[in-house]
Amino acid sequence: MKRLAVWVTTVTTILVLGGQLLGQALPSLGSVGVFVGTNTPAAQVLMAVTGETTPLLTGAMAPGARIQPPAEPTSPPSEAIDTPVEAAAPLAPSVAPVAPVAPVAPACPASVPGVTGTAPARVAAGGLITGTTSEDLAAFANTFNAIRVANCLPPVPTTNFHYDSCMEDRLFWMAEDPSSDPTSAWGHSGSVRSDAAPSVGCDGNLAGGSDNSSATMASKWWDSLAHRASLYQPDFAGVIDAVCIHFAMAHGGVPDEPSTFTRGAARFGTC
């Protein structure tokens, strides 16, 4: 036992001196592992050498083996950094989106039924000139409204088409011009007759010529932009039921115009 204590002391002294000569710090004795024979009580060696409760390693030590200082304690593991996990993008719907339905354009108005008023079919110049007939007025109203509906304009109530005697008076004044030129006296207020007879009657949108009916006159007035704006008034925003269309017609003329040569007048107004 004494030999063991002396040997431990000697080893310790050598290690301390060697450390000072080499300029290296040695671990404290309390942290040095001591190998002892298996027959020596470990607790006695511990108390004799270190005076501490450092655990001793038991077992044989090979000749010439060096006593190694315990390994430096490893640094504590660094804290794990919480990396935020991005939320997964929402899955696309499995059903394809339905394309929006285009708005349905409002339907165009339909024609309105009804019967026009009557016209007297006056006669002048010894029967050479015949005025507006009820058939003339009805054909004009039907064509006029058919054109409006075809262009998505509301139709004028059929009963609101009226024969106009004042416009017919002016048409007769033109047809009674004694000139063989059918264009003599033709025109709006201010035109002059060949015999200088003063103008009579009322003005309106005019149409005329050979083989013209009241229906063809309605089409001619639509085809002319100026007459369309005046007679059909496509931009009219008022109450269509309060609109009245006035119409008159003259067939034939002097001195020798056939009944197929016609003159017509029409105007847009209120009832």
C-alpha positions as CSV (number, residue, x, y, z in Angstrom):
1,M,0.0,0.0,0.0
2,K,2.8,2.4,0.8
3,R,4.6,1.5,-2.4
4,L,1.4,2.3,-4.3
5,A,1.1,5.7,-2.6
6,V,4.8,6.5,-3.2
7,W,4.4,5.5,-6.9
8,V,1.4,7.7,-7.3
9,T,3.2,10.6,-5.7
10,T,6.2,10.1,-7.9
11,V,4.1,10.0,-11.0
12,T,2.3,13.1,-10.0
13,T,5.6,14.9,-9.3
14,I,7.0,14.0,-12.6
15,L,3.8,15.1,-14.4
16,V,3.9,18.5,-12.7
17,L,7.6,19.1,-13.3
18,G,7.2,18.0,-16.9
19,G,4.3,20.3,-17.5
20,Q,6.3,23.2,-16.1
21,L,9.2,22.4,-18.4
22,L,7.1,22.1,-21.4
23,G,5.1,25.3,-20.5
24,Q,1.8,23.4,-20.9
25,A,-1.0,23.4,-18.4
26,L,-1.9,20.0,-17.1
27,P,-5.2,19.0,-15.9
28,S,-5.8,19.1,-12.2
29,L,-4.9,15.9,-10.4
30,G,-8.5,15.5,-9.5
31,S,-9.3,15.0,-13.1
32,V,-6.5,12.5,-13.8
33,G,-7.7,9.0,-14.3
34,V,-5.6,6.5,-12.2
35,F,-5.2,2.9,-13.1
36,V,-4.6,0.5,-10.2
37,G,-4.3,-3.1,-9.8
38,T,-7.4,-5.1,-9.5
39,N,-6.4,-6.2,-6.0
40,T,-6.3,-2.7,-4.5
41,P,-9.5,-1.2,-3.2
42,A,-10.3,1.7,-5.4
43,A,-11.9,3.8,-2.7
44,Q,-8.6,3.8,-0.7
45,V,-6.5,4.9,-3.7
46,L,-9.0,7.7,-4.4
47,M,-8.9,9.0,-0.9
48,A,-5.1,8.7,-0.6
49,V,-4.3,10.4,-3.9
50,T,-6.9,13.0,-4.7
51,G,-9.0,13.4,-1.6
52,E,-12.0,13.7,-4.1
53,T,-14.7,11.4,-5.2
54,T,-13.6,11.3,-8.9
55,P,-14.4,7.9,-10.2
56,L,-11.3,5.7,-10.9
57,L,-10.9,3.3,-13.8
58,T,-9.9,-0.2,-12.8
59,G,-8.0,-2.6,-15.0
60,A,-4.5,-3.4,-16.2
61,M,-2.4,-0.8,-17.8
62,A,0.1,-1.8,-20.5
63,P,3.8,-1.2,-19.8
64,G,4.9,2.2,-21.3
65,A,1.3,3.4,-21.7
66,R,0.7,7.0,-21.1
67,I,-1.9,8.4,-18.9
68,Q,-4.2,10.6,-21.1
69,P,-6.0,13.5,-19.7
70,P,-9.7,13.3,-20.1
71,A,-11.1,14.6,-23.3
72,E,-12.2,18.2,-23.3
73,P,-15.9,18.5,-22.7
74,T,-17.7,19.1,-25.9
75,S,-19.5,22.3,-26.3
76,P,-23.1,22.1,-25.5
77,P,-25.2,21.7,-28.6
78,S,-26.4,24.9,-30.1
79,E,-30.1,25.6,-29.9
80,A,-32.0,24.6,-32.9
81,I,-33.3,27.5,-34.8
82,D,-36.9,27.2,-35.6
83,T,-37.3,27.8,-39.3
84,P,-40.8,28.8,-40.1
85,V,-42.4,26.5,-42.6
86,E,-44.1,28.2,-45.4
87,A,-47.8,27.3,-45.7
88,A,-48.5,25.1,-48.7
89,A,-50.2,26.9,-51.5
90,P,-53.9,26.0,-51.8
91,L,-54.6,23.3,-54.3
92,A,-56.2,24.5,-57.5
93,P,-59.9,23.4,-57.8
94,S,-60.3,20.3,-59.7
95,V,-63.3,21.7,-61.6
96,A,-62.5,24.3,-64.2
97,P,-64.1,27.7,-63.6
98,V,-67.2,28.3,-65.6
99,A,-66.8,31.3,-68.0
100,P,-69.2,34.1,-67.2
101,V,-72.3,34.2,-69.4
102,A,-72.5,37.3,-71.6
103,P,-75.5,39.4,-70.9
104,V,-78.4,38.9,-73.2
105,A,-79.1,41.9,-75.3
106,P,-82.7,43.1,-74.9
107,A,-85.0,41.8,-77.7
108,C,-86.1,44.3,-80.3
109,P,-89.7,45.4,-80.1
110,A,-92.3,43.7,-82.3
111,S,-94.8,45.3,-84.6
112,V,-98.0,46.4,-83.1
113,P,-101.4,45.5,-84.6
114,G,-104.0,48.1,-85.4
115,V,-105.9,49.9,-88.1
116,T,-105.1,53.3,-89.4
117,G,-107.6,56.0,-89.8
118,T,-109.3,56.9,-93.1
119,A,-108.5,59.4,-95.8
120,P,-111.1,61.1,-98.0
121,A,-109.5,60.5,-101.4
122,R,-110.2,64.1,-102.6
123,V,-110.3,64.9,-106.3
124,A,-109.0,68.1,-108.0
125,A,-108.4,69.5,-111.5
126,G,-111.4,67.9,-113.0
127,G,-110.3,64.5,-111.8
128,L,-106.8,64.7,-113.0
129,I,-105.5,64.7,-109.4
130,T,-106.6,62.3,-106.7
131,G,-105.7,62.8,-103.1
132,T,-104.8,60.5,-100.2
133,T,-106.7,57.2,-99.9
134,S,-107.2,55.1,-96.8
135,E,-105.1,52.4,-98.5
136,D,-102.3,54.9,-99.0
137,L,-102.3,55.7,-95.3
138,A,-102.4,52.0,-94.2
139,A,-99.6,51.0,-96.6
140,F,-97.4,53.9,-95.4
141,A,-98.0,53.1,-91.7
142,N,-97.2,49.4,-92.1
143,T,-94.0,50.1,-94.0
144,F,-93.0,52.8,-91.6
145,N,-93.3,50.6,-88.6
146,A,-91.7,47.6,-90.3
147,I,-88.6,49.7,-90.9
148,R,-88.5,50.9,-87.3
149,V,-88.9,47.4,-85.9
150,A,-86.2,46.1,-88.3
151,N,-83.8,48.7,-86.8
152,C,-84.8,47.9,-83.2
153,L,-86.9,51.1,-82.8
154,P,-90.3,51.0,-81.1
155,P,-93.2,51.1,-83.5
156,V,-95.6,54.0,-83.5
157,P,-99.1,52.9,-82.6
158,T,-101.0,52.3,-85.8
159,T,-103.9,54.5,-84.8
160,N,-101.4,57.4,-84.5
161,F,-101.0,57.7,-88.3
162,H,-103.1,60.5,-89.5
163,Y,-104.2,61.9,-92.8
164,D,-103.1,65.5,-93.1
165,S,-105.3,67.8,-95.2
166,C,-103.0,70.8,-94.9
167,M,-100.0,69.0,-96.4
168,E,-102.3,67.6,-99.1
169,D,-103.3,71.1,-100.0
170,R,-99.7,72.0,-100.8
171,L,-99.2,68.8,-102.8
172,F,-102.3,69.7,-104.9
173,W,-100.8,73.2,-105.4
174,M,-97.7,71.6,-106.9
175,A,-99.7,69.1,-109.0
176,E,-101.9,71.9,-110.5
177,D,-98.9,73.8,-111.9
178,P,-99.7,74.2,-115.7
179,S,-96.1,73.6,-116.6
180,S,-95.2,70.3,-118.3
181,D,-92.2,70.2,-116.2
182,P,-93.1,68.0,-113.2
183,T,-90.4,69.7,-111.1
184,S,-91.9,73.1,-111.5
185,A,-93.1,74.3,-108.1
186,W,-91.6,71.3,-106.5
187,G,-90.0,71.9,-103.1
188,H,-90.5,73.2,-99.7
189,S,-92.1,76.4,-98.6
190,G,-90.8,79.2,-100.9
191,S,-90.9,77.3,-104.1
192,V,-92.6,79.2,-107.0
193,R,-95.2,77.9,-109.5
194,S,-94.9,78.7,-113.2
195,D,-98.1,80.7,-113.2
196,A,-97.0,82.6,-110.0
197,A,-100.0,81.3,-108.0
198,P,-99.3,81.8,-104.3
199,S,-98.3,78.9,-102.3
200,V,-100.8,77.2,-100.0
201,G,-100.9,74.5,-97.5
202,C,-98.3,73.1,-95.1
203,D,-94.8,71.8,-95.6
204,G,-93.3,68.4,-94.7
205,N,-90.7,65.9,-95.7
206,L,-91.2,65.4,-99.5
207,A,-90.9,62.4,-101.9
208,G,-92.3,61.8,-105.4
209,G,-91.8,60.5,-108.8
210,S,-93.1,57.9,-111.2
211,D,-94.3,54.6,-109.9
212,N,-94.0,55.7,-106.3
213,S,-96.4,54.4,-103.7
214,S,-96.8,55.4,-100.1
215,A,-94.7,52.3,-99.1
216,T,-91.8,53.2,-101.4
217,M,-91.9,56.8,-100.0
218,A,-91.5,55.4,-96.5
219,S,-88.4,53.5,-97.6
220,K,-86.9,56.6,-99.4
221,W,-87.3,58.7,-96.3
222,W,-85.5,56.1,-94.2
223,D,-82.7,55.8,-96.8
224,S,-82.0,59.6,-96.7
225,L,-80.2,60.4,-93.4
226,A,-81.6,63.9,-93.3
227,H,-85.2,62.7,-93.8
228,R,-84.6,59.7,-91.4
229,A,-83.5,62.1,-88.6
230,S,-86.5,64.4,-89.3
231,L,-89.3,61.8,-89.8
232,Y,-88.2,58.6,-88.0
233,Q,-86.2,60.4,-85.2
234,P,-84.3,57.2,-84.1
235,D,-82.9,59.1,-81.0
236,F,-86.3,60.1,-79.7
237,A,-86.4,59.3,-76.0
238,G,-90.0,60.4,-75.2
239,V,-93.1,58.3,-74.9
240,I,-93.7,56.7,-78.3
241,D,-97.5,56.4,-77.7
242,A,-97.7,60.2,-77.7
243,V,-96.1,60.4,-81.2
244,C,-98.3,60.9,-84.3
245,I,-97.1,60.6,-87.9
246,H,-99.0,62.9,-90.4
247,F,-99.2,61.8,-94.0
248,A,-100.7,63.0,-97.3
249,M,-100.3,62.0,-101.0
250,A,-101.4,63.3,-104.5
251,H,-101.7,61.1,-107.6
252,G,-101.3,62.6,-111.1
253,G,-101.2,66.2,-112.1
254,V,-101.7,68.7,-114.9
255,P,-101.4,69.0,-117.7
256,D,-100.9,65.3,-118.4
257,E,-99.2,63.6,-115.5
258,P,-100.5,60.0,-115.0
259,S,-101.9,58.8,-111.7
260,T,-98.7,56.7,-111.3
261,F,-96.8,59.9,-110.9
262,T,-97.2,60.8,-107.2
263,R,-96.2,63.3,-104.7
264,G,-96.1,62.7,-100.9
265,A,-95.5,64.5,-97.6
266,A,-95.0,63.4,-94.0
267,R,-94.0,64.8,-90.7
268,F,-93.3,63.7,-87.1
269,G,-95.3,65.3,-84.4
270,T,-97.3,64.8,-81.2
271,C,-100.9,63.7,-80.9
